[in-house]
Amino acid sequence: MLNTSPQPSEPMFIAEKSKSIWPVILITVVITALLVGGGVYALQTISANKKIKNLEKEIKTLQDQIGQKTDNSQQKIVEENNTANWQTYKNGNYGFEFKYSKELEPVSFSDQKFYFGGAFPGVDASWVLKMGNLMEKNCYDTLGKYPFYIDGYLINATQKTDWIKKLLANDLSVSLTTSLKDEKINDSRVIWYRERGEGQECSNLHALVFNNNQAVRFTSLNNDESKIKELIENFKFLGNEGDYEPQAYIQDGNVYYVNESGEKIKITESITNPKNPVDVQNYKTVLLSPNNKFIALISLGWEIIGVEVYDIQNKKMYQANEAGNNLSWLPDNRLKLIAECGMGISCGVYESEDNLKPWIFKKVANINF
């Protein structure tokens, strides 16, 4: 018997199947969207949190830097307040200056040849400054009137290298030295060392500060490092051209000129001849002209007084046509000479004819006694 019931067609089956799949697809799409969106949100949140942490770190770093600068500024203000009432010592001839407290007030300055304990090989101090009005005991348990010294040495590059090498190797001649430290203070190289002479029980504390053409040594006879450092921290070289005041001086019988750049130039030297005492010429006086163009020199020989003038620009020495031991520069850069003082009765007064050739004199007056 045949089944005559109507059978569903295939298109109808597909339609019904499609209707059952769409909810699943929709739910899948929604879940996927939620997952993707959540993931993106999570990533954005993590990235934002990371940026926030980095910003917080940068803010803290900046705050620390600001705090450090504030502390440094406050410290600087305190230091400036502490030194506000200090005086300044300036020496244009040798190109340096420093501030000092009342207890370290400079007492005396000398630019004569000076030997101060273990001076360095071949070079004596060009100048020495005594500091301090304190009466303190040194390592010998004796009172020292000037517990601090500053002395300077004019040196060249070779001597500077040699000194540093010997200092760090504890190999300075004359004295027994012990190097302590090599550091920088205010952009200057400073070498600290102790020094004692042969047979001595005590040592003095030194700090050597180097510049291009000179070394400056700070010394405490009572080994007070804090006071030396105080001086060095307020010390500076005037190393630029024009900061030096030109000068002329005699050292070991030699005549030197220091120009505006601090360069030390040997002009001439004394003559000594033990075999022939007549063949001598010892320089005793040098005078720099007001315009820094000439140097007048007086020398003593065998019953002879000589007057010469050195032309700095042309680097030539000229013999004056008159001689005497009473010589001075006039404000207009001419020379005045008092000579011919025979038997103490009268003298002749001579002046340079002009300031272009100040070694040529003419008589302008007599002085009668």
C-alpha positions in Angstrom: 0.0 0.0 0.0 1.4 3.2 -1.0 2.1 6.1 1.6 0.3 9.0 0.2 1.2 11.4 3.1 2.9 14.6 1.8 6.7 14.6 2.2 8.6 17.8 3.1 10.6 19.3 0.3 14.5 19.8 0.7 14.3 23.6 0.6 12.0 23.6 3.5 14.5 21.4 5.5 17.4 23.7 4.7 15.3 26.7 5.8 14.5 25.1 9.1 18.1 24.1 9.6 19.3 27.6 8.9 16.9 29.0 11.4 18.4 26.8 14.1 22.1 27.8 13.3 21.7 31.6 13.3 21.3 31.9 17.1 24.5 30.0 17.5 26.3 32.2 15.1 25.0 35.3 16.7 26.0 34.1 20.2 29.5 33.3 18.8 29.9 36.7 17.3 28.8 38.4 20.5 31.2 36.3 22.6 34.0 37.0 20.2 33.3 40.7 20.2 33.2 40.7 24.0 36.5 38.7 24.2 38.2 41.0 21.7 36.9 44.1 23.3 37.8 42.9 26.7 41.3 42.0 25.5 41.8 45.4 23.9 40.5 47.1 27.0 42.8 45.0 29.2 45.8 45.8 27.0 44.8 49.5 27.0 44.4 49.4 30.8 47.9 47.7 31.2 49.5 50.2 28.9 47.8 53.1 30.6 48.9 51.8 34.1 52.5 51.4 32.8 52.5 54.9 31.4 51.1 56.2 34.8 53.9 54.3 36.6 56.5 55.7 34.3 55.1 59.2 34.7 55.1 58.8 38.5 58.7 57.6 38.3 59.7 60.6 36.2 57.8 63.0 38.5 59.6 61.5 41.5 63.0 61.8 39.7 62.3 65.5 38.9 61.1 66.1 42.5 64.4 64.5 43.8 66.4 66.6 41.4 64.5 69.8 42.4 65.0 68.8 46.0 68.8 68.2 45.4 69.1 71.5 43.6 67.2 73.3 46.4 69.5 71.6 48.9 72.6 72.6 46.9 71.3 76.1 46.5 70.5 76.4 50.2 74.0 75.0 51.0 75.5 77.5 48.5 73.6 80.3 50.2 74.8 79.2 53.6 78.4 79.0 52.3 78.1 82.4 50.7 76.6 83.8 53.9 79.5 82.2 55.8 82.0 83.9 53.5 80.1 87.1 53.0 82.2 89.1 55.5 85.5 87.6 54.4 88.1 89.8 52.7 89.7 89.1 49.4 93.5 89.1 48.8 94.5 89.6 45.2 98.0 89.5 43.8 98.0 90.7 40.2 101.8 90.2 39.8 101.5 86.5 40.2 97.9 86.1 39.0 95.9 84.7 41.9 93.3 85.8 44.5 91.4 84.2 47.4 89.0 85.0 50.2 90.0 84.5 53.8 88.5 84.4 57.2 89.7 86.8 59.9 91.8 84.1 61.6 93.7 83.5 58.4 94.4 87.1 57.6 97.5 87.6 55.5 100.4 88.9 57.6 103.2 89.6 55.2 104.1 89.1 51.6 107.6 88.8 50.1 108.7 88.2 46.5 112.3 87.8 47.3 114.0 84.4 46.7 112.8 82.2 49.4 113.7 78.7 50.6 111.0 77.0 52.7 111.7 73.5 53.9 112.0 70.9 51.0 111.9 73.3 48.1 111.6 71.5 44.8 114.7 70.6 42.7 116.2 73.5 40.9 113.5 76.0 41.8 113.1 78.2 45.0 109.9 79.9 45.9 109.3 83.0 43.9 107.1 84.5 46.7 105.8 83.6 50.1 102.7 84.8 52.0 102.5 84.3 55.7 98.9 83.7 57.0 97.1 83.8 60.3 97.3 85.7 63.6 96.8 82.5 65.7 99.2 81.3 68.3 99.0 77.6 67.9 101.2 74.6 68.7 102.8 72.7 66.0 103.9 69.0 66.1 107.0 70.0 68.1 104.6 71.2 70.8 106.0 74.7 70.4 104.1 77.9 69.6 104.2 79.1 66.0 103.4 82.7 65.2 102.4 82.0 61.6 100.8 78.5 61.4 100.0 78.8 57.7 102.1 79.7 54.6 101.3 80.0 50.9 104.3 80.0 48.6 104.5 80.0 44.8 106.9 78.7 42.2 107.1 79.8 38.7 107.6 76.6 36.6 107.5 75.3 33.1 105.6 72.3 31.7 108.6 69.9 32.2 109.1 70.9 35.8 105.3 70.5 36.4 105.3 67.0 35.0 108.5 66.1 37.0 107.1 67.4 40.3 103.8 65.6 40.0 105.6 62.4 39.2 108.0 62.8 42.1 105.3 63.8 44.5 103.1 60.8 43.8 106.2 58.5 44.0 107.3 60.1 47.3 110.6 60.9 45.6 111.2 64.6 46.3 114.8 65.4 47.1 115.9 67.1 50.3 112.8 66.1 52.4 111.1 62.9 53.2 107.6 63.1 51.7 104.5 60.9 51.9 101.8 61.6 49.3 98.3 61.4 50.7 95.8 62.0 47.9 95.4 63.5 44.4 92.1 65.3 43.8 90.4 68.2 42.1 89.1 71.2 43.9 87.3 73.9 41.9 88.8 72.4 38.6 92.4 72.7 39.9 94.6 69.6 40.5 95.6 69.4 44.1 98.1 67.0 45.5 98.3 66.5 49.3 101.4 65.3 51.0 103.3 65.4 54.3 106.9 66.4 54.5 109.6 66.3 57.2 113.3 67.1 56.9 116.2 64.7 57.6 116.5 64.0 61.4 113.2 65.7 62.2 110.4 63.9 64.1 107.5 66.1 62.9 106.0 66.6 59.5 104.1 69.5 58.0 101.0 69.2 55.8 101.1 70.5 52.3 98.7 70.9 49.4 100.1 71.7 46.0 97.8 73.4 43.4 99.0 73.5 39.8 98.4 76.1 37.1 100.0 76.3 33.6 103.0 78.3 34.7 103.1 78.1 38.4 102.6 75.9 41.4 101.1 77.2 44.6 101.7 75.4 47.8 99.6 75.7 51.0 101.3 74.7 54.2 100.0 74.2 57.7 102.7 73.8 60.4 100.1 72.3 62.8 98.6 69.9 60.1 95.2 71.6 59.9 93.7 70.1 56.7 90.4 71.9 57.1 92.0 75.3 57.1 94.1 74.5 54.0 91.0 73.2 52.2 89.1 76.4 53.2 91.8 78.5 51.6 92.0 76.4 48.4 88.2 76.3 47.9 88.3 80.2 47.9 91.4 80.4 45.8 91.6 81.0 42.1 94.2 81.7 39.4 93.8 84.7 37.2 95.1 82.9 34.2 93.6 85.0 31.3 95.7 87.5 29.4 95.4 90.8 31.1 94.8 89.4 34.5 98.6 89.5 35.4 100.2 92.8 36.3 103.6 93.0 34.4 106.6 93.0 36.7 110.4 93.0 36.6 112.5 91.5 39.4 116.0 90.0 40.2 116.3 86.4 41.2 119.7 84.7 41.7 121.4 87.6 39.9 119.2 87.2 36.9 116.7 89.8 35.7 113.2 88.5 34.8 110.1 90.1 33.3 106.6 88.6 33.7 104.2 89.8 31.0 100.4 90.2 31.0 100.0 86.5 30.1 102.0 85.4 33.2 105.0 84.3 31.0 108.3 84.6 32.8 111.1 85.9 30.5 114.8 86.1 31.4 116.1 89.5 30.3 119.8 89.3 31.3 122.1 87.9 34.0 124.8 89.2 36.3 128.5 88.5 35.5 130.9 87.0 38.0 134.5 86.0 37.3 136.4 84.7 40.3 139.6 84.8 38.3 139.2 88.4 37.3 137.4 90.5 40.0 137.3 93.4 37.6 135.1 91.5 35.2 131.9 91.7 37.2 128.5 93.1 36.7 125.9 92.5 39.5 122.4 93.8 38.9 121.0 95.4 42.0 117.9 97.4 40.9 115.3 96.9 38.2 112.4 99.4 37.5 109.5 98.8 35.2 108.2 101.9 33.4 104.6 103.1 34.1 103.6 102.1 30.5 105.2 98.7 30.9 107.4 99.3 27.8 110.9 99.6 29.4 112.9 98.2 32.2 115.6 100.4 33.8 118.5 98.5 35.4 121.3 99.5 37.7 124.4 97.3 38.0 127.5 97.4 40.2 130.9 96.5 38.8 134.5 97.1 39.8 134.2 100.7 41.0 131.6 101.3 38.3 127.9 101.9 38.4 126.1 101.1 35.2 122.6 102.2 34.0 120.9 100.3 31.2 117.4 100.4 29.7 115.7 97.3 28.2 113.2 97.8 25.4 110.6 95.1 26.0 108.9 95.2 22.6 112.2 95.2 20.6 114.0 93.0 23.1 117.1 95.2 23.1 119.3 96.5 25.9 120.6 100.1 25.7 123.5 101.6 27.7 122.6 105.0 29.2 124.8 107.9 28.6 124.9 108.8 32.3 125.2 106.6 35.4 124.2 106.8 39.1 122.5 104.8 41.7 119.5 107.1 42.3 117.1 106.3 39.5 113.3 106.6 39.1 110.6 106.8 36.5 108.7 110.0 35.9 104.9 109.8 35.3 105.4 110.5 31.6 107.7 107.4 31.2 110.9 109.4 31.2 113.7 108.6 33.7 115.1 110.8 36.3 118.7 110.3 37.5 120.7 111.9 40.2 124.5 111.5 39.7 127.9 113.2 40.0 127.5 113.6 43.7 131.2 114.4 44.2 132.4 114.6 47.8 128.8 115.1 49.0 128.8 118.8 48.0 126.6 118.8 44.9 124.8 116.4 42.5 123.6 116.7 38.9 120.0 116.0 38.1 119.4 114.3 34.7 116.2 113.4 32.9 115.5 111.5 29.7 115.2 113.7 26.6 112.0 111.9 25.7 110.0 108.7 26.5 110.9 107.0 23.2 114.6 106.6 24.1 114.6 107.0 27.9 118.3 105.9 28.1 119.4 109.3 26.6 119.8 111.8 29.4 120.3 115.5 29.6 121.3 117.6 32.6 118.4 119.7 33.9 119.6 121.0 37.3 122.2 120.9 40.1 121.6 120.1 43.7 123.9 121.9 46.1 124.3 120.8 49.7 
